[in-house]
Amino acid sequence: MGTGIRDLEPRVVFEIFDDLVAIPRGSKKEEAAREYCLAWARRHGFDVREGAAGSIAISVPATPGHESAPIIVIQGHLDIVWEKTPETAIDFETDPIPAFVEGEFIRTRGTTLGADNGIGVAAGMAAAIDPSCVHGPLELLLTVDEETGMGGAFGLEPDLLRGRVMLNLDSEEEGTMYVGCAGGGDTTITMKTTAIPRPAGTMAFRIGVSGLRGGHSGLEIHAGRGNSIRLLARMATVLDPIHPPLFCTISGGTKRNAIPRDAEACVFIPESDADHFKSAVATLQQTVKIELGKSDPGVNLSVTPVECECQAIAESPAIWKMLLALPHGPVTMSQAIVGLVETSSNMAQVTTLDGSVQILCNSRSMVGSAMEAVRESIRAVAGLAGADCELINSYPGWRPDMDSKVLKTARALWKERTGVDPRVTAIHAGLECGVIGEKYPGMDMISFGPNITGAHSPEETLSIPSTRIFYDFLKALLERLA
């Protein structure tokens, strides 16, 4: 059964997007998508240059008569975030994304869609072959590993690109042009653990948090959505915050750049406190529903008795307290752009390993020093708990240039076509523009895209009418720049 995507207009865009939806292309597993793009380029007679890190630059000749126009780089990333609901059966490494058309949207069944950034890649490729698109020389820059550290952008060679004007198509709000983005950095906390006998006179319970919406750790960090790991720690400490229970296993979250939606642990509660514990969690459930309000109305806290023979983790109390103390959510707001988060942190994942518990965090900021300050606060909390902490994988932000020539052209064109000024702002998410701008000094850049909601979560959707508007504007902008 077809998805129905290929029949949408503009077909030249949606046919390519439908092909990409069917190709497994998680971060660091983009080889099939790379081969698809390379074969596409060869089929159309385009020259290809491959970077050592896996990114691809495809040279597209100008429309006849526009050969002397400046080279325009059209950039997007091939990889997607693999996220699914617990009940969804899919092998992301082999199965296509279960996408379908519903009214004016493209959706999926229980997984991420990959419109971030599949629709940007598809639009750039479509513009290169669309007979109705007039353009100067183009370079399609298709990067890899954007979602887990921007490895493809960091690995770009200085001579891979010749153009110095770039259109990044990795944004998610129609009528908005981005001229800046947050930098980011990852932090890994490792707590070495000691196995001890399960305390006598205790019952084992599986405590869990589910039903949260999650979402992109930059774009939705301000939305007041629940963090399943933090809520799990609140459940565990509901009876005694000073001496919380021991656990034997704990897990929560799946990706550094996704707000964690689910978490669970196996904890040991004194038999004499079992009924009190269940009652206290039920009360906490009602409290949390009020706190999260409309942002996460589906939140569910569960307590289930289980048979468990495993040993307990002696460091459990320190780990629970650390999970309560680590920063999560907006830290500061921008003083330059009203309503924009300037600095934030996402407590993203916790996992029980052999002999340790690992916690992953992802921090962002428009100001490099502020991001490092947040990461240092994470290191300080880890140190107080007796854990090791490593600061890794930082990448630069993109400082706005309000005098940008391509911005001036794009703003004027949008107003001509719509009668209203576009929104010009920065985004609290990591765009590759920051890294690419450092690699190629003088690169004049803007970022724009169609309406995408719920990126990095199973709620991800792509607006079909917005995609048409986005693509028509891309074509008009390329013609204006030519």
Secondary structure by P-SEA (a helix, b strand, c coil): cccccccccaaaaaaaaaaaaacccccccaaaaaaaaaaaaaaabbbbbbcccbbbbbbbbcccccccccbbbbbbbcbbbbbbcccccccccccccccccccccccccccccccccaaaaaaaaaaaccccccccbbbbbbbccccccccccccccccccccccccccccccccbbbcbbbbbbbbbbbbbbbbbcccccbbbbbcccccccccccccccccccccaaaaaaaaaacccccbbbbbcbbbbbcccccccccbbbbbbccccaaaaaaaaaaaaaaaaaaaaccccccbbbbbbbbbccbbbbcaaaaaaaaaacccccccccccccccccccccccccccccccbbbbbbbbbcccaaaaaaaaaaaaaaaaaabbbbbbcbbbbbbbbccccaaaaaaaaaaaaacccccbbbbbccccaaaaaaaaccccccccccccccccccccbbbbaaaaaaaaaaaaaaaaaac
